[in-house]
Amino acid sequence: MSGYEQYFCNWYCSGSCQMLHPIRQTTTLNIAPICTVASAYSDNRSSFTNDHADSGSVNYTRECEEHDTGPGCTDTAFNLSVKDSDSSGTNFLVPSGLSSSTVSLAPGASIDVTMTVTAVSGKMSGMNNTFCNWYCSGGHGKCCIHTATTTLNIAPICTVAAPTLVIAPSSQTITADGGSVSYTVNVKNNDTGLRIRTNSTFNLSVTALRFRRKQTL
């Protein structure tokens, strides 16, 4: 790419002429480094995933490889961003996460970046398209766009538990002949699970226990 060389040109004449004089020429080599800019290669290693866990998350891997060639090439900076398209707008946490938002690659080097999509707690179903954009410096423009589709598909789960029954007050006294008292009966359904919509039916019955007063003879 660089250097110099000197050339000596000697003039001689015939007859009685001697060498007239030497001529010296100097040539300098100075070639500017050249870089051929090429589109970066990208690979969408995973593009579709089902999320089966409440408030669960899924990861996607994005690979980018720098393809510039030439002795004049320098590292290329990549800026990453994501844009989500949630079908309902409330099923997923947005924006989705990236393990790194900026990377720098030498010519021929590659790197993997992880994109994480997370569901909102309590959501049962839905779909989210996540767009990952790679922007590059040095005249590369928008290198690539990756799209990942996440489907939320959670089956309802019910944990059956015994109900709670509370009678209030716990005791009362009837002071009038033929009188009566009232009690409030509260039944609580203790079944648990993710968005359980099935009602439980409870059958109630009353059993009266009578006590006789002891008589003294």
DRENPA-3360 file (N, C-alpha, C; in nm, 2 decimals, always signed):
BEGIN
1 = MSGYEQYF = +0.08/-0.12/+0.00/+0.00/+0.00/+0.00/+0.08/+0.13/+0.00 ~ +0.21/+0.12/+0.05/+0.29/+0.24/+0.06/+0.44/+0.20/+0.04 ~ +0.52/+0.30/+0.01/+0.67/+0.28/-0.01/+0.72/+0.37/-0.12 ~ +0.85/+0.37/-0.15/+0.91/+0.45/-0.25/+1.03/+0.38/-0.31 ~ +1.07/+0.42/-0.43/+1.18/+0.36/-0.50/+1.25/+0.47/-0.59 ~ +1.38/+0.47/-0.59/+1.46/+0.57/-0.67/+1.51/+0.50/-0.79 ~ +1.51/+0.57/-0.91/+1.56/+0.52/-1.03/+1.67/+0.62/-1.08 ~ +1.78/+0.57/-1.12/+1.89/+0.65/-1.18/+1.91/+0.62/-1.33;
9 = CNWYCSGS = +1.89/+0.73/-1.41/+1.91/+0.71/-1.55/+2.04/+0.78/-1.59 ~ +2.13/+0.70/-1.64/+2.26/+0.75/-1.68/+2.27/+0.77/-1.84 ~ +2.32/+0.89/-1.88/+2.33/+0.92/-2.02/+2.48/+0.91/-2.06 ~ +2.50/+0.83/-2.17/+2.64/+0.81/-2.22/+2.63/+0.85/-2.37 ~ +2.74/+0.90/-2.42/+2.74/+0.94/-2.57/+2.86/+0.86/-2.63 ~ +2.85/+0.84/-2.76/+2.96/+0.77/-2.83/+3.08/+0.86/-2.86 ~ +3.17/+0.80/-2.91/+3.29/+0.88/-2.95/+3.37/+0.92/-2.82 ~ +3.41/+1.04/-2.82/+3.49/+1.09/-2.70/+3.40/+1.14/-2.59;
17 = CQMLHPIR = +3.27/+1.13/-2.61/+3.19/+1.18/-2.50/+3.19/+1.08/-2.38 ~ +3.19/+1.14/-2.27/+3.18/+1.07/-2.15/+3.03/+1.07/-2.10 ~ +3.00/+1.02/-1.98/+2.87/+1.02/-1.93/+2.83/+1.16/-1.90 ~ +2.72/+1.21/-1.96/+2.68/+1.35/-1.95/+2.64/+1.38/-1.80 ~ +2.54/+1.32/-1.76/+2.50/+1.33/-1.62/+2.39/+1.23/-1.58 ~ +2.39/+1.19/-1.46/+2.28/+1.10/-1.42/+2.15/+1.17/-1.38 ~ +2.04/+1.11/-1.41/+1.91/+1.17/-1.37/+1.85/+1.07/-1.27 ~ +1.81/+1.13/-1.16/+1.75/+1.05/-1.06/+1.60/+1.08/-1.05;
25 = QTTTLNIA = +1.52/+0.97/-1.05/+1.37/+0.98/-1.03/+1.33/+0.90/-0.91 ~ +1.24/+0.96/-0.83/+1.18/+0.90/-0.71/+1.03/+0.87/-0.73 ~ +0.99/+0.75/-0.71/+0.85/+0.71/-0.72/+0.80/+0.67/-0.59 ~ +0.69/+0.73/-0.54/+0.63/+0.70/-0.41/+0.50/+0.63/-0.43 ~ +0.48/+0.52/-0.36/+0.36/+0.44/-0.36/+0.27/+0.48/-0.24 ~ +0.16/+0.53/-0.27/+0.07/+0.57/-0.17/-0.08/+0.54/-0.21 ~ -0.12/+0.42/-0.18/-0.26/+0.38/-0.22/-0.35/+0.39/-0.10 ~ -0.46/+0.46/-0.11/-0.56/+0.47/+0.00/-0.63/+0.34/+0.02;
33 = PICTVASA = -0.64/+0.30/+0.15/-0.72/+0.17/+0.18/-0.86/+0.18/+0.12 ~ -0.90/+0.07/+0.07/-1.04/+0.06/+0.01/-1.12/-0.04/+0.09 ~ -1.25/+0.00/+0.11/-1.34/-0.09/+0.18/-1.46/-0.10/+0.09 ~ -1.50/-0.23/+0.07/-1.62/-0.26/-0.01/-1.73/-0.28/+0.09 ~ -1.83/-0.19/+0.09/-1.94/-0.20/+0.19/-2.04/-0.30/+0.13 ~ -2.08/-0.40/+0.21/-2.17/-0.50/+0.17/-2.28/-0.51/+0.28 ~ -2.40/-0.56/+0.23/-2.51/-0.58/+0.33/-2.47/-0.68/+0.43 ~ -2.51/-0.65/+0.55/-2.49/-0.75/+0.66/-2.58/-0.87/+0.65;
41 = YSDNRSSF = -2.53/-0.99/+0.68/-2.61/-1.11/+0.68/-2.68/-1.12/+0.81 ~ -2.81/-1.16/+0.80/-2.88/-1.18/+0.93/-2.96/-1.31/+0.92 ~ -2.98/-1.37/+1.04/-3.05/-1.50/+1.04/-3.15/-1.49/+1.16 ~ -3.27/-1.53/+1.13/-3.38/-1.54/+1.23/-3.38/-1.68/+1.28 ~ -3.31/-1.71/+1.39/-3.29/-1.85/+1.43/-3.42/-1.91/+1.49 ~ -3.51/-1.83/+1.54/-3.63/-1.88/+1.59/-3.74/-1.77/+1.57 ~ -3.85/-1.81/+1.51/-3.95/-1.71/+1.47/-4.09/-1.74/+1.52 ~ -4.12/-1.85/+1.58/-4.26/-1.88/+1.63/-4.25/-1.96/+1.75;
49 = TNDHADSG = -4.32/-1.92/+1.86/-4.31/-1.99/+1.98/-4.45/-1.98/+2.05 ~ -4.49/-2.08/+2.12/-4.61/-2.08/+2.21/-4.57/-2.05/+2.35 ~ -4.64/-1.97/+2.42/-4.62/-1.94/+2.56/-4.73/-2.00/+2.64 ~ -4.70/-2.10/+2.72/-4.80/-2.18/+2.79/-4.80/-2.15/+2.94 ~ -4.72/-2.06/+2.99/-4.72/-2.03/+3.13/-4.77/-1.89/+3.16 ~ -4.84/-1.88/+3.27/-4.90/-1.75/+3.31/-4.78/-1.66/+3.34 ~ -4.79/-1.54/+3.28/-4.68/-1.44/+3.28/-4.55/-1.49/+3.24 ~ -4.55/-1.60/+3.16/-4.42/-1.66/+3.11/-4.36/-1.57/+3.00;
57 = SVNYTREC = -4.24/-1.61/+2.96/-4.17/-1.54/+2.86/-4.10/-1.64/+2.76 ~ -4.07/-1.60/+2.64/-4.00/-1.68/+2.54/-3.89/-1.60/+2.48 ~ -3.78/-1.66/+2.44/-3.66/-1.60/+2.39/-3.65/-1.63/+2.24 ~ -3.60/-1.53/+2.16/-3.57/-1.55/+2.02/-3.43/-1.51/+2.00 ~ -3.36/-1.58/+1.91/-3.22/-1.55/+1.89/-3.20/-1.48/+1.75 ~ -3.13/-1.37/+1.75/-3.11/-1.30/+1.62/-2.96/-1.29/+1.60 ~ -2.91/-1.33/+1.48/-2.77/-1.33/+1.44/-2.75/-1.23/+1.34 ~ -2.64/-1.16/+1.35/-2.60/-1.06/+1.24/-2.45/-1.08/+1.22;
65 = EEHDTGPG = -2.41/-1.08/+1.09/-2.27/-1.10/+1.05/-2.23/-0.98/+0.96 ~ -2.12/-0.92/+0.99/-2.07/-0.81/+0.91/-1.99/-0.86/+0.78 ~ -2.03/-0.81/+0.66/-1.97/-0.87/+0.54/-1.89/-0.77/+0.46 ~ -1.85/-0.65/+0.52/-1.76/-0.56/+0.45/-1.62/-0.63/+0.43 ~ -1.56/-0.59/+0.31/-1.43/-0.65/+0.28/-1.33/-0.54/+0.24 ~ -1.21/-0.56/+0.26/-1.10/-0.47/+0.22/-1.02/-0.42/+0.33 ~ -0.90/-0.38/+0.30/-0.81/-0.33/+0.41/-0.85/-0.20/+0.47 ~ -0.94/-0.13/+0.41/-0.98/+0.00/+0.47/-1.10/-0.01/+0.55;
73 = CTDTAFNL = -1.15/-0.13/+0.58/-1.28/-0.14/+0.66/-1.25/-0.13/+0.81 ~ -1.34/-0.07/+0.87/-1.34/-0.05/+1.02/-1.46/-0.12/+1.08 ~ -1.47/-0.12/+1.21/-1.58/-0.19/+1.27/-1.71/-0.11/+1.24 ~ -1.82/-0.19/+1.23/-1.95/-0.13/+1.20/-2.04/-0.14/+1.33 ~ -2.10/-0.03/+1.36/-2.19/-0.02/+1.47/-2.33/-0.05/+1.43 ~ -2.40/-0.14/+1.51/-2.54/-0.17/+1.48/-2.62/-0.13/+1.60 ~ -2.73/-0.06/+1.56/-2.83/-0.01/+1.66/-2.96/-0.09/+1.65 ~ -3.00/-0.16/+1.75/-3.12/-0.24/+1.75/-3.24/-0.18/+1.82;
81 = SVKDSDSS = -3.35/-0.21/+1.76/-3.48/-0.16/+1.83/-3.59/-0.26/+1.80 ~ -3.69/-0.26/+1.88/-3.80/-0.35/+1.86/-3.93/-0.27/+1.86 ~ -4.03/-0.33/+1.78/-4.17/-0.28/+1.78/-4.26/-0.39/+1.79 ~ -4.36/-0.38/+1.88/-4.45/-0.49/+1.90/-4.59/-0.46/+1.84 ~ -4.66/-0.56/+1.80/-4.79/-0.55/+1.74/-4.88/-0.66/+1.81 ~ -4.93/-0.62/+1.93/-5.01/-0.71/+2.01/-5.16/-0.70/+1.96 ~ -5.22/-0.82/+1.93/-5.35/-0.82/+1.88/-5.45/-0.75/+1.96 ~ -5.43/-0.76/+2.09/-5.53/-0.69/+2.18/-5.47/-0.57/+2.25;
89 = GTNFLVPS = -5.34/-0.56/+2.25/-5.28/-0.44/+2.31/-5.26/-0.46/+2.46 ~ -5.30/-0.57/+2.52/-5.29/-0.58/+2.67/-5.24/-0.72/+2.71 ~ -5.21/-0.81/+2.62/-5.17/-0.94/+2.65/-5.02/-0.96/+2.68 ~ -4.94/-0.87/+2.63/-4.79/-0.88/+2.64/-4.73/-0.75/+2.69 ~ -4.62/-0.77/+2.76/-4.55/-0.65/+2.81/-4.47/-0.59/+2.69 ~ -4.49/-0.46/+2.66/-4.43/-0.40/+2.55/-4.35/-0.27/+2.60 ~ -4.24/-0.24/+2.54/-4.18/-0.32/+2.43/-4.11/-0.45/+2.48 ~ -4.09/-0.54/+2.39/-4.01/-0.66/+2.42/-3.87/-0.63/+2.45;
97 = GLSSSTVS = -3.80/-0.71/+2.52/-3.67/-0.68/+2.57/-3.56/-0.73/+2.47 ~ -3.44/-0.67/+2.47/-3.33/-0.71/+2.40/-3.21/-0.72/+2.49 ~ -3.13/-0.82/+2.47/-3.01/-0.84/+2.55/-2.91/-0.73/+2.53 ~ -2.91/-0.67/+2.41/-2.82/-0.56/+2.38/-2.89/-0.47/+2.28 ~ -2.88/-0.34/+2.29/-2.94/-0.25/+2.19/-2.84/-0.19/+2.10 ~ -2.71/-0.21/+2.13/-2.60/-0.17/+2.04/-2.49/-0.27/+2.03 ~ -2.44/-0.30/+1.92/-2.33/-0.39/+1.90/-2.23/-0.34/+1.80 ~ -2.10/-0.37/+1.81/-2.00/-0.33/+1.71/-1.93/-0.46/+1.66;
105 = LAPGASID = -1.92/-0.47/+1.52/-1.86/-0.59/+1.46/-1.75/-0.55/+1.37 ~ -1.64/-0.63/+1.37/-1.54/-0.61/+1.28/-1.58/-0.69/+1.15 ~ -1.51/-0.66/+1.03/-1.55/-0.73/+0.91/-1.54/-0.88/+0.93 ~ -1.64/-0.95/+0.89/-1.65/-1.10/+0.90/-1.69/-1.15/+1.04 ~ -1.71/-1.06/+1.14/-1.75/-1.11/+1.27/-1.90/-1.12/+1.28 ~ -1.95/-1.19/+1.37/-2.09/-1.21/+1.39/-2.13/-1.21/+1.54 ~ -2.25/-1.19/+1.57/-2.30/-1.19/+1.71/-2.44/-1.23/+1.72 ~ -2.48/-1.29/+1.83/-2.62/-1.33/+1.85/-2.68/-1.23/+1.96;
113 = VTMTVTAV = -2.80/-1.19/+1.93/-2.87/-1.10/+2.03/-3.00/-1.17/+2.06 ~ -3.04/-1.17/+2.19/-3.16/-1.24/+2.24/-3.27/-1.14/+2.26 ~ -3.39/-1.17/+2.20/-3.51/-1.09/+2.22/-3.61/-1.16/+2.30 ~ -3.66/-1.10/+2.41/-3.75/-1.17/+2.50/-3.89/-1.11/+2.50 ~ -3.99/-1.20/+2.48/-4.13/-1.15/+2.47/-4.20/-1.21/+2.60 ~ -4.26/-1.13/+2.68/-4.32/-1.17/+2.81/-4.47/-1.14/+2.81 ~ -4.55/-1.24/+2.86/-4.69/-1.22/+2.86/-4.73/-1.15/+2.99 ~ -4.85/-1.09/+2.99/-4.90/-1.02/+3.11/-4.97/-1.13/+3.20;
121 = SGKMSGMN = -4.95/-1.11/+3.33/-5.01/-1.21/+3.42/-5.16/-1.21/+3.41 ~ -5.22/-1.33/+3.41/-5.36/-1.35/+3.41/-5.42/-1.36/+3.27 ~ -5.34/-1.34/+3.17/-5.39/-1.34/+3.03/-5.39/-1.49/+2.98 ~ -5.49/-1.53/+2.91/-5.51/-1.67/+2.87/-5.47/-1.69/+2.72 ~ -5.50/-1.60/+2.63/-5.47/-1.62/+2.49/-5.44/-1.49/+2.43 ~ -5.38/-1.50/+2.31/-5.35/-1.38/+2.23/-5.23/-1.40/+2.14 ~ -5.19/-1.30/+2.06/-5.08/-1.32/+1.97/-5.01/-1.18/+1.96 ~ -4.88/-1.19/+1.95/-4.79/-1.08/+1.94/-4.69/-1.09/+1.83;
129 = NTFCNWYC = -4.68/-1.00/+1.74/-4.57/-0.99/+1.64/-4.47/-0.89/+1.68 ~ -4.35/-0.93/+1.70/-4.24/-0.84/+1.74/-4.14/-0.82/+1.63 ~ -4.12/-0.70/+1.59/-4.03/-0.66/+1.48/-3.90/-0.61/+1.54 ~ -3.79/-0.68/+1.50/-3.65/-0.64/+1.54/-3.58/-0.58/+1.43 ~ -3.55/-0.45/+1.44/-3.48/-0.37/+1.34/-3.33/-0.35/+1.37 ~ -3.25/-0.38/+1.27/-3.10/-0.36/+1.28/-3.07/-0.24/+1.19 ~ -3.01/-0.13/+1.25/-2.97/-0.02/+1.18/-2.81/-0.01/+1.19 ~ -2.75/+0.02/+1.08/-2.60/+0.01/+1.08/-2.55/+0.15/+1.04;
137 = SGGHGKCC = -2.42/+0.17/+1.08/-2.35/+0.30/+1.04/-2.28/+0.28/+0.91 ~ -2.22/+0.39/+0.86/-2.13/+0.38/+0.75/-2.20/+0.35/+0.62 ~ -2.31/+0.40/+0.60/-2.38/+0.38/+0.47/-2.45/+0.25/+0.45 ~ -2.46/+0.17/+0.56/-2.53/+0.04/+0.54/-2.68/+0.06/+0.55 ~ -2.73/+0.17/+0.61/-2.88/+0.18/+0.62/-2.94/+0.08/+0.72 ~ -3.07/+0.05/+0.69/-3.14/-0.05/+0.77/-3.09/-0.19/+0.72 ~ -3.02/-0.26/+0.80/-2.96/-0.38/+0.76/-3.06/-0.49/+0.74 ~ -3.15/-0.51/+0.83/-3.24/-0.62/+0.83/-3.36/-0.60/+0.93;
145 = IHTATTTL = -3.47/-0.66/+0.90/-3.58/-0.67/+0.99/-3.62/-0.81/+1.02 ~ -3.63/-0.85/+1.14/-3.68/-0.98/+1.18/-3.82/-0.97/+1.25 ~ -3.90/-1.07/+1.22/-4.03/-1.07/+1.28/-4.05/-1.20/+1.36 ~ -4.09/-1.19/+1.48/-4.12/-1.31/+1.57/-4.26/-1.31/+1.61 ~ -4.33/-1.42/+1.60/-4.47/-1.43/+1.63/-4.48/-1.52/+1.76 ~ -4.54/-1.46/+1.86/-4.56/-1.54/+1.99/-4.71/-1.56/+2.01 ~ -4.75/-1.68/+2.03/-4.89/-1.71/+2.06/-4.91/-1.75/+2.21 ~ -5.00/-1.68/+2.28/-5.03/-1.71/+2.42/-5.14/-1.81/+2.42;
153 = NIAPICTV = -5.12/-1.92/+2.48/-5.22/-2.03/+2.49/-5.21/-2.10/+2.62 ~ -5.28/-2.06/+2.72/-5.27/-2.11/+2.85/-5.41/-2.18/+2.89 ~ -5.40/-2.30/+2.92/-5.52/-2.38/+2.96/-5.56/-2.34/+3.11 ~ -5.69/-2.32/+3.13/-5.74/-2.29/+3.27/-5.71/-2.41/+3.36 ~ -5.66/-2.37/+3.48/-5.63/-2.48/+3.58/-5.71/-2.44/+3.71 ~ -5.78/-2.54/+3.77/-5.86/-2.52/+3.89/-5.81/-2.61/+4.00 ~ -5.78/-2.55/+4.11/-5.75/-2.63/+4.23/-5.87/-2.63/+4.33 ~ -5.93/-2.74/+4.34/-6.05/-2.75/+4.42/-6.02/-2.76/+4.57;
161 = AAPTLVIA = -6.09/-2.68/+4.65/-6.07/-2.67/+4.79/-6.20/-2.67/+4.86 ~ -6.20/-2.72/+4.99/-6.33/-2.72/+5.07/-6.38/-2.58/+5.09 ~ -6.51/-2.56/+5.08/-6.56/-2.42/+5.10/-6.55/-2.39/+5.25 ~ -6.57/-2.26/+5.28/-6.57/-2.21/+5.41/-6.72/-2.17/+5.45 ~ -6.77/-2.22/+5.56/-6.91/-2.18/+5.60/-6.90/-2.11/+5.74 ~ -6.96/-2.00/+5.75/-6.96/-1.92/+5.87/-7.10/-1.88/+5.90 ~ -7.15/-1.91/+6.03/-7.28/-1.87/+6.08/-7.26/-1.77/+6.19 ~ -7.33/-1.66/+6.17/-7.33/-1.55/+6.27/-7.47/-1.50/+6.31;
169 = PSSQTITA = -7.48/-1.47/+6.44/-7.39/-1.49/+6.54/-7.38/-1.64/+6.58 ~ -7.29/-1.67/+6.67/-7.27/-1.81/+6.70/-7.38/-1.87/+6.79 ~ -7.44/-1.78/+6.87/-7.55/-1.83/+6.96/-7.65/-1.71/+6.99 ~ -7.77/-1.75/+7.02/-7.87/-1.65/+7.06/-7.97/-1.71/+7.15 ~ -8.05/-1.63/+7.23/-8.15/-1.68/+7.32/-8.28/-1.63/+7.29 ~ -8.38/-1.72/+7.29/-8.52/-1.68/+7.26/-8.58/-1.65/+7.40 ~ -8.63/-1.54/+7.41/-8.69/-1.50/+7.54/-8.84/-1.49/+7.54 ~ -8.90/-1.50/+7.43/-9.05/-1.49/+7.42/-9.10/-1.63/+7.38;
177 = DGGSVSYT = -9.22/-1.66/+7.43/-9.29/-1.78/+7.40/-9.32/-1.78/+7.25 ~ -9.28/-1.89/+7.18/-9.30/-1.90/+7.04/-9.22/-1.80/+6.95 ~ -9.11/-1.74/+7.01/-9.03/-1.65/+6.94/-8.93/-1.72/+6.85 ~ -8.86/-1.64/+6.78/-8.76/-1.69/+6.68/-8.64/-1.60/+6.68 ~ -8.53/-1.65/+6.62/-8.41/-1.57/+6.60/-8.36/-1.60/+6.46 ~ -8.28/-1.52/+6.41/-8.22/-1.53/+6.27/-8.07/-1.54/+6.28 ~ -8.02/-1.62/+6.19/-7.87/-1.64/+6.17/-7.83/-1.61/+6.03 ~ -7.72/-1.56/+6.01/-7.67/-1.54/+5.87/-7.57/-1.64/+5.84;
185 = VNVKNNDT = -7.59/-1.71/+5.73/-7.50/-1.82/+5.68/-7.42/-1.77/+5.56 ~ -7.29/-1.77/+5.57/-7.20/-1.73/+5.46/-7.12/-1.84/+5.41 ~ -7.13/-1.87/+5.28/-7.05/-1.98/+5.21/-6.95/-1.91/+5.12 ~ -6.83/-1.95/+5.13/-6.72/-1.90/+5.04/-6.66/-2.01/+4.96 ~ -6.66/-1.99/+4.83/-6.60/-2.08/+4.74/-6.45/-2.06/+4.74 ~ -6.37/-2.16/+4.78/-6.23/-2.15/+4.79/-6.15/-2.21/+4.68 ~ -6.22/-2.25/+4.57/-6.15/-2.30/+4.45/-6.06/-2.19/+4.40 ~ -5.94/-2.23/+4.35/-5.85/-2.13/+4.29/-5.80/-2.17/+4.15;
193 = GLRIRTNS = -5.76/-2.08/+4.07/-5.70/-2.11/+3.94/-5.70/-1.99/+3.86 ~ -5.65/-2.00/+3.74/-5.63/-1.89/+3.65/-5.76/-1.86/+3.57 ~ -5.83/-1.75/+3.61/-5.95/-1.71/+3.55/-6.05/-1.82/+3.54 ~ -6.08/-1.88/+3.65/-6.19/-1.99/+3.66/-6.32/-1.92/+3.64 ~ -6.40/-1.96/+3.55/-6.53/-1.90/+3.53/-6.65/-2.00/+3.56 ~ -6.62/-2.12/+3.61/-6.73/-2.22/+3.63/-6.77/-2.20/+3.78 ~ -6.91/-2.18/+3.79/-6.96/-2.16/+3.93/-6.98/-2.30/+3.99 ~ -6.96/-2.30/+4.13/-6.98/-2.42/+4.20/-7.12/-2.41/+4.27;
201 = TFNLSVTA = -7.19/-2.53/+4.28/-7.32/-2.53/+4.35/-7.30/-2.60/+4.48 ~ -7.36/-2.54/+4.59/-7.35/-2.59/+4.72/-7.50/-2.61/+4.77 ~ -7.53/-2.73/+4.82/-7.66/-2.77/+4.87/-7.65/-2.75/+5.03 ~ -7.74/-2.67/+5.08/-7.74/-2.65/+5.22/-7.87/-2.71/+5.29 ~ -7.84/-2.76/+5.41/-7.95/-2.82/+5.48/-7.93/-2.79/+5.63 ~ -8.05/-2.80/+5.71/-8.04/-2.76/+5.85/-8.08/-2.88/+5.93 ~ -8.00/-2.91/+6.03/-8.03/-3.02/+6.13/-8.05/-2.96/+6.27 ~ -8.17/-2.98/+6.32/-8.20/-2.92/+6.46/-8.17/-3.02/+6.57;
209 = LRFRRKQT = -8.10/-2.98/+6.66/-8.07/-3.06/+6.78/-8.14/-3.00/+6.90 ~ -8.23/-3.09/+6.96/-8.31/-3.04/+7.07/-8.25/-3.10/+7.21 ~ -8.26/-3.01/+7.30/-8.21/-3.05/+7.43/-8.32/-3.05/+7.53 ~ -8.33/-3.15/+7.62/-8.43/-3.15/+7.72/-8.37/-3.10/+7.85 ~ -8.45/-3.02/+7.92/-8.41/-2.97/+8.05/-8.42/-3.08/+8.16 ~ -8.32/-3.09/+8.24/-8.33/-3.19/+8.35/-8.43/-3.14/+8.46 ~ -8.51/-3.23/+8.50/-8.60/-3.20/+8.61/-8.55/-3.25/+8.74 ~ -8.57/-3.17/+8.84/-8.52/-3.21/+8.98/-8.64/-3.27/+9.06;
217 = L = -8.63/-3.39/+9.11/-8.74/-3.45/+9.18/-8.73/-3.41/+9.33;
% end
